[in-house]
Amino acid sequence: MNGSTGAPPSGVPTLTEVVAWPAPAATAPMPLEPAPEALPLEAASIAAPVAPPVVAPPAALPTEDQLAQRVLNDLQRQIELMLDYRMREVLTPILTRATDSVIRDARSELASTLRDVVARAVAQELARHRDK
């Protein structure tokens, strides 16, 4: 053994010390190694060490209210889509029949009005020719 007193060297934290981590920099970290196309040919052929993927901490589980709200929103969106589809499916033939009926009635009224207008115009023209 080297004759130490059992105390750790200065600068090495012990298990009971709180170590302050430096604050993350505001700028994006610089890559540790250049892109493969920037490496010389010999260096590009050597496999570079790959950093382990960063694992995000697990997300907190949603509360019962949050979960209920999420389910309610999803259900409401699905119901609205289904209701929209069914309403279009049901109303399309009804609206088509109603439109056809309105068009038939309008044509009938227009034809009747046009006959009346033409009859009056002919009667007025005949009256003018008789008066001459």
C-alpha positions as CSV (number, residue, x, y, z in Angstrom):
1,M,0.0,0.0,0.0
2,N,1.1,3.6,-0.4
3,G,0.6,4.7,3.2
4,S,-2.4,7.0,2.6
5,T,-4.6,7.9,5.5
6,G,-7.8,6.8,3.7
7,A,-8.9,10.3,2.8
8,P,-9.5,10.9,-0.8
9,P,-7.2,13.3,-2.7
10,S,-8.3,16.9,-2.9
11,G,-10.6,17.6,-5.9
12,V,-12.2,14.2,-5.9
13,P,-15.8,14.3,-4.6
14,T,-16.9,11.8,-2.0
15,L,-20.2,10.0,-2.1
16,T,-21.8,12.3,0.4
17,E,-20.9,15.6,-1.4
18,V,-23.3,17.4,-3.6
19,V,-21.6,18.2,-6.9
20,A,-22.9,21.2,-8.9
21,W,-23.2,20.5,-12.6
22,P,-22.4,23.3,-15.0
23,A,-25.4,24.9,-16.6
24,P,-26.0,23.8,-20.2
25,A,-24.8,26.2,-22.8
26,A,-27.3,28.3,-24.7
27,T,-25.8,27.4,-28.1
28,A,-26.0,24.0,-29.7
29,P,-23.1,21.7,-28.9
30,M,-20.4,21.4,-31.4
31,P,-20.0,17.9,-33.0
32,L,-17.2,15.9,-31.5
33,E,-16.0,14.7,-34.9
34,P,-16.3,16.1,-38.4
35,A,-18.7,14.7,-40.9
36,P,-17.4,11.7,-42.9
37,E,-17.1,13.6,-46.1
38,A,-14.9,16.2,-44.4
39,L,-12.4,13.5,-43.2
40,P,-9.4,12.5,-45.3
41,L,-9.8,9.3,-47.2
42,E,-7.8,7.2,-44.7
43,A,-9.7,8.6,-41.7
44,A,-13.1,8.1,-43.4
45,S,-12.5,4.4,-43.8
46,I,-11.9,3.9,-40.1
47,A,-15.1,3.5,-38.1
48,A,-15.5,6.3,-35.7
49,P,-16.9,5.6,-32.2
50,V,-20.6,6.2,-32.0
51,A,-22.0,8.1,-29.0
52,P,-24.8,6.2,-27.2
53,P,-28.3,7.6,-28.0
54,V,-29.7,10.1,-25.6
55,V,-32.6,8.5,-23.7
56,A,-35.3,11.0,-22.6
57,P,-36.5,10.6,-19.1
58,P,-39.9,8.8,-18.9
59,A,-42.8,11.1,-19.1
60,A,-45.0,11.5,-16.1
61,L,-48.2,9.5,-16.2
62,P,-51.2,11.6,-16.9
63,T,-53.7,12.2,-14.1
64,E,-57.2,10.7,-14.2
65,D,-58.6,14.1,-15.3
66,Q,-56.1,14.6,-18.1
67,L,-56.7,11.0,-19.3
68,A,-60.5,11.5,-19.2
69,Q,-60.1,14.8,-21.1
70,R,-57.9,13.2,-23.7
71,V,-60.4,10.3,-24.2
72,L,-63.3,12.7,-24.4
73,N,-61.6,14.9,-27.0
74,D,-60.7,11.8,-29.1
75,L,-64.3,10.5,-28.8
76,Q,-65.8,13.8,-29.6
77,R,-63.7,14.1,-32.8
78,Q,-64.7,10.6,-33.9
79,I,-68.4,11.3,-33.2
80,E,-68.3,14.5,-35.2
81,L,-66.7,12.8,-38.2
82,M,-69.2,9.9,-38.0
83,L,-72.1,12.3,-37.6
84,D,-70.9,14.5,-40.5
85,Y,-70.6,11.4,-42.7
86,R,-74.1,10.0,-41.7
87,M,-75.8,13.4,-42.1
88,R,-74.4,13.8,-45.6
89,E,-75.4,10.2,-46.4
90,V,-79.0,10.7,-45.2
91,L,-79.5,14.3,-46.3
92,T,-78.1,13.9,-49.9
93,P,-81.1,12.1,-51.3
94,I,-83.6,14.2,-49.3
95,L,-82.0,17.4,-50.6
96,T,-81.8,16.1,-54.1
97,R,-85.6,15.3,-54.1
98,A,-86.4,18.7,-52.6
99,T,-84.3,20.5,-55.1
100,D,-85.9,18.6,-58.0
101,S,-89.3,19.4,-56.6
102,V,-88.5,23.1,-56.3
103,I,-87.1,23.2,-59.8
104,R,-90.2,21.5,-61.2
105,D,-92.5,24.0,-59.3
106,A,-90.4,27.0,-60.4
107,R,-90.5,25.8,-64.1
108,S,-94.2,25.4,-63.9
109,E,-94.7,28.9,-62.4
110,L,-92.3,30.4,-64.9
111,A,-94.1,28.8,-67.8
112,S,-97.5,30.0,-66.5
113,T,-96.2,33.5,-66.0
114,L,-94.5,33.5,-69.4
115,R,-97.8,32.4,-71.1
116,D,-99.7,35.2,-69.3
117,V,-97.1,37.8,-70.3
118,V,-97.0,36.7,-73.9
119,A,-100.8,36.6,-74.1
120,R,-101.0,40.2,-72.8
121,A,-98.3,41.4,-75.2
122,V,-100.1,39.7,-78.1
123,A,-103.4,41.3,-77.1
124,Q,-101.9,44.7,-76.8
125,E,-100.2,44.4,-80.2
126,L,-103.5,43.3,-81.8
127,A,-105.3,46.2,-80.2
128,R,-102.7,48.7,-81.6
129,H,-103.1,47.2,-85.1
130,R,-106.9,47.5,-84.9
131,D,-106.8,51.1,-83.9
132,K,-104.8,52.1,-86.9
